[in-house]
């Protein structure tokens, strides 16, 4: 409500009538602010700690863009990132991870005001949260200040000015406040946290504060006039910036053209012209994570707004932006450290070292995307996407252009055992509305997956990649990898009008159905192969296309995926079978596990023959 009120008072297109409809159906003022619903809402907040991490991402974006584009006399990108944080934000793990990284990166233009009211949703903080937050944040590398009175505007203004002067540390201003301030019976109680005060208590509070008790939504004219001065100031600041930018364009035409592209989320011409095409290789093949590395190398230097990193897993996820530099505070550039990238040490570096902080990584790349001007990515093992799930959900809810690179995608990773072997993760991610999950079958499908991910501007994309090698298909014998854009496509077909059997698979298991078909054809069984890298893209297709891939008349269907079976029944139907894994894995070589758990050509053939026999007799 504070944010909505300020947006109204300062002249945003959010009328008072919308505030009166707070939390009501169809209003622009939901219970937690939602990005894109009303002007001035920069990020969707609500899950505690996420906004703290988003702000770190925004501060990183400002530091990166200013380092790349600002020139002497032209401070084009020059803003602070402010936020109000609560005890819940400081308690949540994502907040701790994000604050730790912000301090390490010395993000001096990040300023948070901590609403220290000593009350959580259900209790006093004395029950749960008694640590010294000032010392804790000092240990993170933050500049801290403590104020005793949340109504002392002069002291708060001075504290913010002090934070401005602190150029190489983020700032936390700890302000003692009172929840439900002025309420005679509910001030400093958790009853004032998430529930209305009630009509009688509101009246008593107004009387206590010297406010007309019988007037609702009263905004004195002098107060509104004071706040609306922001419009004149904003118009002046915008005109001043536009004039500066016009001069910048004349002096730095190439940089200004690049900045225009980034801010408008446009791709440069021929950005994908050097994408590799991988020749067929039925024996050695290549892991899709390794193919992804080669693809990334082919275009990343053309996309200067591509920025990101992994959760301490670059050698495994293979997501280093080569020669892209290391994002860090310039005066502490310290040369060639183990694990660092070439390209220098400063805020213009495009490789962010998130450390072992998956949850913070997810929240930070959301902030990077929301800031505008960048295409952020984050990488880790698929099983550790669990740490990122709240942030992924918010990216999907906001429709942010975020890319996730999740490698080591099945029991095929082998010896690390069941703690690291994803089982339910694909089903879990696919269940999330607004997220596109793509599990490419070979190197060339991976090319198209990356192309889609870069071009997809209004939704996050998760690329699911193998650790182990998979064959590279001969596309003269099989259908083009561009079928990926439809989510599922016929890879090879029967000579009959309708096949006797449909084998469908994703990722590394597509190679198994390709080999199984060869044997089944020798037995005069007409088999259609379907590669299905993305359920979400398939569901976007018209019914006619879906029926052309999966004809309703063909009920003998088998899905093959080294993950949970949940969801596959929609495509295999009551007459089909699912070769999947609905239990945890084990520690053994990946090839052994795949064999033991039924992901073999022989097992697929056996299942197919039994299914056809069953349907024949059924």
N, C-alpha and C positions, 0 to 999 in steps of 0.2 A: 504493500500500500504506500509506503514511503516513496518508492520509485514512481509509481503511477501518479502520486500527488505532485511530485516534482516535475514530471513530464507535462502535466496539465498546467502547472503554475508558470513554467518557463516557455510555454507557447507551442509545444508539440501538438500535433493533430490527435489529441486524446481528450475529447470533451468531458466536462464534469458529469454528464449523463452516463458515460461509461464507468466512471468511478462509482457512481451510485449502483451500478450493476455488477459490482465486485463479486467474482466467483459464481456468476449466474450463466445459464445456458446462452451461448451465442455472444457473450460480451468479449471485449478486447482486454479484459482485466481478470484473467484466471487467477486461481489461488497462488500459483507461482509463475513469475514472468516467463513468457515464451517468445523466443526470438522469431521475428518476422510477423508476429500477430499484430503488434502495435508499433508505431514509430518510436525509435529511441531505445528499444529493447535489444541489447547487443548480444545477449547470451541467455539461454534457457537455464535457469537455476532452480534449486529445490533440494536435490540430493546433497547433503552437507559435504563440504570439502571440494566439490567439483568446481565451484566458482573460483575458489582460491587457486586451483590448478589452472583454470582457464585464464585467469589474470596473468599468471606466469607466462603462459603461451603468448598472450597479447604483448607483454613486455619484451619477450624475445623477438616477436615480429617487428616491433618498433625499433629495437636495437639493430636487427639485421637490415631492415630497409633503410634506416638512416645511415648505416655504415656503407651501404652499397650506393646510395643515390645522393646523399648530402655532399655539397661542395662548399668551398670558402664563399661566404656571402649568401649561401642558399641552404638554409636549414628547412628543407621541405618536410621531412618526416621528423617531427619533434614534439612528442606528446608524452604525458605521464599516463600511467594506468593506475586508477584508483579502485578500491573496493572496500566494502564494509563486511567484516568477517565476524563470526560468532564463536561462542565456546564450542559449538558442535563442529564448525569448520576446523578448529584447532585440534579437536579430539580425533576426527576421522583420519585414518591412515593416509588417504590420498593428500590431505592437507599437509601432513608431516613430510611426505615424500616431496611434494611440490616446493614447500618452503626450504627444504634442504638443498634442492637443486638451484633454486633462485638465489640463495645465499652464496653457493659455490660459484655461480655465474656472475655474481656482483651486479645484479640488475638494479642500478641506482634510480631508475625512473618508475619503480613499482612501489606504490604506497597503499598500505592497508590500515584501516581504522578498525580496531577491535572493540566491538560493543560488549564491554565486560560488565554484564548485568547480574552475574552470579546465579542465574536461573536457567535450567534446561527445560525441555518440554514437560518433564514430569517431576522435577525435584530441584533442590538447591545443588549448586555445583560442589558444595562441601561434601556431598555423598560420593562424588565421582571424579572431581577434577581440581586437585589442589596443588598441582605443580606450579613452579615459578615460570610463567610464560615469557617474562622479560628475559630471564637468563637463558631459557631454552632457545629463544630466537637469536639472542646474542651469540650463542654457541653455533647456530646455523650460519652466522655471518651477517646478520641483519643489524641495522641501526634501530634502536628502540627508544621510545619515550613513554612516560606514564603520566596521565592526567587524572585528577581527582573528581572532576565535575563535567559531566556530559553536556551541561547547559552553559558552560563558560566558552562562548564563541570566540572571544579574543585569544584564549589559551589554545583552542583547537586550531585557529588560523595561524598562530605563531608556530605551533607544532608542524603544521603542513609546510610552512616556509622553511623550517629547520630541515625537514625531510628533503625539500628541493635542493638545499645546499649540500646534502650528502649524496655525492655523485657516484660512488662505487659500492654502495650497499643498499639493498631494498630496505624499506622502512615499515615498522609496525608501531602504530600509535595506540597505546592501550588506554582506553577511556572508560572510567567508572560511570556507568549509567544505571538507570532504574527502570525495570520493566513495568509497564502500566503506569508510567509517571503521572502523578496527580490523582490517581484513583484512591479514594479514602480506604477502601476495603481490600483492594486487589493489587496495589503496588507491591512489587518485589515478591509476587507469588506466581507459581506456574500456571494458575488459573488464567492469568493474563497473556499466556504465551500463544495459544492456538485457538482460544474460544472467545467469542464476543463478551464484552464486559456485562452486557445486559442493559436494557433501557434505563432502569433506575440508577445503576452504577454510572452509566454515561452521564446522566443528569447531574449526579453528585460530583463527578470528576470535573465537569464544566464549571460548576459553581465553585469548586475548590480552586480552579485555575483562573477564576474571574472572567469566564466566558459565558455569553448568554445561554442559559440551559435549555431553552426551547427552540433554538435554531439549529437545524441540521445542515451540514455541508456549507457552512458559512465561510466565505472568503472575503475579508474586508478589501475594499477597493484599493486602499493604500498598499496593502500587502501584495495584491495581484500586480499593481503597477510596478512595485519594486522588483518582483520576480521577472516581469515581462521585459525589463531592461536587458535581459539576456538576449532578446531578439535583436536589438540594435547592436549589441556587442558582437553577436554571432555574425550578423551581416557584414559588419566592419572587418572582422577577422577573416571571413571567407573572401571578401573582396581583396584584402591585403595579400592573402595567400595566392589567389588567382593571378594577381599582378606579378607576384614573385615568380610564379610558375611560368608565365608567359616569357619572362626574361630568361628563365632557366632553359626553356625550350629552344630559344635562339642560340644560347651558348653551348648547350649540351643536347643536341637534337636526338642523338642515338639513345642516350640514357632516358630522355623524356619519353621517347617512343616505347622503350622497354617498360618504363613505369606505368604508362597508360595501359599497356597490355596486361600487366600484372594486376592492376587495380580493377580492370574490367573483366578479369578472368578469361583472357583470350590467349590462344596458343599461337606461337610464331609459325610462319609458313614453313612447311617441310620439316616440322619438328620430328616427325617419325620416318623421315626418308632413309635413315641409316639403320632402321630396324633389321636385325639379322633374319635370314631364312635358313633354317637348319636342314641339312640334307638327311635323307632317310638313313636310319641306323637301327637295324633290327636286333643287333647283338649287344654292343656296348651301351649305346644310348647316352642319356645325360639326365641327371636329376633336374626336376623343374626349378628347384631353388638355384641351381647353377646356371640353367638357361636364363632365369630371371636376372642374375648378375650380369650376364652378357647383354641382355636387352637393356637393362638400366644403364650400362656403360655406353650404349649406342645413342642415347638421347639426353641423358641427364644434364650435360653441359649446355644444351640448347634451351633447357627450361630453368632459367636462373632463379625462378621462384620455387623450385622443388627443394624442400628442406626436410630433414628428419634424421632418424637414426634408430638404433635398437636398444633394447634393455640389456646392455652388456653382452651382446650376442653377435656382433658383426662377423666374426669368423665363421659362424654357423648359418646366419640368415643371409649372409653375402649381400649386404645392403649398403656398404660404404659408397659414398659418392666420390669417386676417385678424383683427386686434384681439386676437390670442392672445399678444402679448408676445414678448420676446426672452429666451431662457434665457441668463443671464449672472450674474456675481458682482455683487451689488447695489451695493457702494461704487464700482464703476466704471461705473455707468450713465452713458452719455455722450451721450444725446439722440438726435436724428434723424440716423442715419448712412445713407449711400447703401446701399440694399438691405435696410434693417432693416424690421421690421414695427411696426405700431402696437400699443399695449397695454403699454408700459413695458419696463424693463430690470431683471430680477431672476431669481432661481431659480424663480419661479412662471411664467415664460414658457414657452409650449408650442412655440415655433419654435426648433429647434436648428440653428445654422449649422455644419454639418460641415466646410465648406471643401472643397478638392479632395482628399477622403480617403474614397473609396468603400469601401475595404476596412475601414477603421476604422468607418465608418458601419454596415456590415453587422454587425460584431462588437458594436458599442455597442447597436444596437437589439435584438440578442439578449439582452444584459444587462438592458435596460429591460423586456423581456417576461418574462424569468425572475424578475425582482424581484417581480413581481405589482403590480397596481393601475393598470397603464397599457396602452394599445394603441399601440405605436410603429409608425412608418412611415419608410421611406427612399426617396428618389427620385433617379433619374438617367436618362441615355439607356440604351436597351436594350443597345446594344453594350458599354456600360461595366459591365453586370452581370457581365462576366467578372472584373472586379476584386473582386467581392463573392462569387464562387462558393463559396469555402470556408465563408463565414459563412452563406450561404443553405442550403448542405447541412446544416450543423449545426442551423439553425433547423428544417429538415424532420425531421432525426433526432430532435430533442427535442420536436417537435410544438408549437412556440411560436406564439403569436398575433402574428405579424408581417406587415405589409403592405408590399409593394414596388410602387412606381409607376414603371414603365419606359416612357418616352415615346420618340418618334422611332423608330418600331418597324419601319421597312423602308427599302428603297431610295427610298421616297417622300419621304424627307427631302431628297434632292436634292444640292445643290452641295457639301456638306461632303465628299462622295466616299466611297470604299470603307472608309476607316478608321473612319468613323462610321455606316456602313450595315450594320445587322445582317443576317446571312444564316443562320448556323447556330444562332443564339441561342435561337430558339423550340424547336427540336429538342433542344438541349442542356438547357434548363430542363425540358422535358417528360420528359426521361429521368431526372430526379431524383425518387426515391420520396418521397412525402409532401408534395410541393409542388403546389399548385393553380395552374395558369396559366390566365388568362382574357384573351382578346383580343376585346373586344366589337366588334360590327359598326357600331353607331351610338350616338347619345347615350342612347337609352332602354335599350339593353343595358348601357351604362356605368352607368346608375342601378342596375340589378340587380347588376352586378358589385361595385359599392361596398357595396351592402346585404349581399351574400354575404360579402365580405371582413371587414366589421365583425362579422358574426355568427359567423364561423368561428373558434371558440375553440381548436381543437386542431391547427391546421395553418397554415403560412404561405401567403399568397396573393400572386401576382404579377399585377398589372394591366398589360396591354400596350396602350399607347395611341398613337394616330397624331399626327403633327405636322400633316398636311394635313387639310383639310376632307373630310368624307364626308357623303353624304345622310342625312337622318333619315327613316326609313321610315314610311309610313302604315300604322299597325297595324290600321286597319279593313280594309285590303286584304291584309295579311300577318299571320301569327300573332303572338301576344303575346310581348313581350320576356321575360316570366317563364319562357319555355322555357329560358332560360339556366341555370336551376338543374339542369336535366338534362344540361347539357353540350353536347348537340346536339339540335336539334328541327326539325320540318318547318315551314319558313317559308311555303312555298306548294306546292300539290300539283297533280297531274294529276287529271283527271276519271275516268281509268281506275282499275281496281282496283290495277294495278301500273303505274307510270310506265315509259316507254321509257328514260328517262335520269334519273340523279340528279346534280345539280350541288351540290357542297358547298364551303364557303369559311369563312374567319374574317376578322374585322376589316374593313379597308377593301375587301377583295376581294368581300365579300358583295354590295356594290352592283353589281359587275360581273355576277355571275350573275343578279341580279334583272333587269337589262336584257337579258342574253342570252336569258333565258327568254321574254321578250316576242316576240323575233324567232322563236325556235324554235316557239312556239305557233302563230304564223301559218303555219308549215310543217306544222301538224298533228302535231307531235312532243310527246308527253306528257312534261312535265318536272317533277320534284320538286326543290325547293330546300331545302337543309339549311344552316342556320346552325350552326356548330360552335365556339362560343367557348371551350370547355374540354374537352379530351380526358379529363382526370382525372375531371371530374364525369360525363362520359358513361360512363366505364368503371365507375363506381359503380352504374349502373343495372342492373336485372335483364335477363337475355337477351331476354325477351319485348319489352321496350321497345326494346332495341337493334335487334332484327329488325324492329320496326315502323317504325323510322326508315330502316334500310338492309335492305330485304327481300332475303334471299339469292337470290331468283329474279331480281333486277335486277342484272345484271352490268355494264351500261354506266354507268360512274361517272366523274366528273371532279372532282378537287379543285383549288382555286385558292387559293394562298397565296403572298405575296411573301416567301418564306423557303425554306429547304432542304426538299427533298422527303422527307427521311428520316422514316419513320414513317407517312406518308400511305398507303403501299401496303396497310397493314392494313385501311384503310377503302375504298380503291378496288379492291383485289383485282387478280387477274391480267388481268381483262377491262377494267380501267379505265385512266385516264390521270391524270397529275399535272402541272398547270401551276405551276411553281415556279422557284426560282433556285438553282442549285447551283454558283455561281461568285461571285466578288466583283463589286461594282457599279462605278460610275464617277461622275465629277464632272460633273453636268449638272442642269438643272431636274428636279424630281421627276416631273413629267408626261411629260417626254421619256424619262426612264429607264423608267418604267412601260410606255410604248409600245414602246420598243426591246427590252425584255426580255419582251414578250408578255403583259402584263397589261392587255388590252383586251377589250372586248365582242366585237369581230370575231374576235379570235384564239380566244376561247372557243367561239364558234359554229363556226368552222372545225374545231376539235378535236372538237367534239361530232358534227358531220356525218361526219367521217372515222371516228370511233369507232363510230358506229352502222352505217356502211357495212361496216366491218371485221367487226363482230360478226355482221352479217347474212350476210356471205359466209363467215364462219368456221365 
